[in-house]
Amino acid sequence: GVTNGSPTAFPGGERNRWEKRLFGDAYDGAVVCGTAPERPKYGAFNVMAHTDGGSPRFGSCYFELSPSMLARCTFTWGDSHERPEHVGTIAHFEPVLAALFEQVSKTGSALGVTGLQLSALIQRLTSLERLQGTFASRSPGRALDAYIEAQVHGAIHLAGDVEALIIDPAFDDTETGQHLAAIAARYGIVLRRHAGFILHAAEIPSDFRGPRMRPLAERISETGELDAATLGRAAQSLMREPARWQDWGTEAETWQHLKQLWHVLVRFGRGRAEPAFRHL
């Protein structure tokens, strides 16, 4: 029941309405709303091969699916709730590709990469297969607000449809990390770690996601140090012990603030091997 997206996949809910815009009646009605395995699963097409995934705003860990799953995906340029104009499949990807090219032509940046020219973009796209085996040499994209959303249709089976599980090292030596490692071992999935994100409360700027971000970081971390596991424990506390958060705001407000604090961590956090910096 916890999500970084919209928990409205029920008849008449927001997600139900925007899926109806995209897919007609395919996911309409009580039978396929809610928890049915046929429902679309939401992810991102990581065409820039970022180590933190194609849409890190939705989580610190992610599954990398087999290329064979591409045939069961639809794609939108940007989030599907925003009435996307550019929609495609892997066989008819031109509308999404055109939006990507237009973005690069106008701004010189796209999908977490700045200083980008069309020739460099094309080179990236044509070397994706080669990049699959060079995970350690790749970098995070921190692409919070720009991504190619992928909607995966039909069931996803861990044993055959997933190639890798990429986790944040904040979960090493935690119960969550143990569960993730056990999943990878059980289903024969490659387990990788990206560099993670660490940020001290003193490093949080006041002009990104609002002035309550630093006080919230100080509240949830005894040391002031923030990472994905710290935020995870706070989210669990909000769901299991809501009375402890009544002085902060409503449950909906607090949940939104926790999501925004994750955005701050992705945007400004350093990798575990990078030196710390403190704002004066």
PyMOL commands that set and color helices and strands:
alter all, ss='L'
color gray80, all
select helices_A, chain A and resi 14-23+56-58+67-72+80-82+94-107+118-126+128-131+135-137+158-161+169-171+175-187+201-203+213-220+228-240+242-245+251-268
alter helices_A, ss='H'
color red, helices_A
select strands_A, chain A and resi 41-44+62-65+73-77+87-89+148-152+162-167+190-193+199-200+225-226
alter strands_A, ss='S'
color yellow, strands_A
deselect
rebuild
show_as cartoon
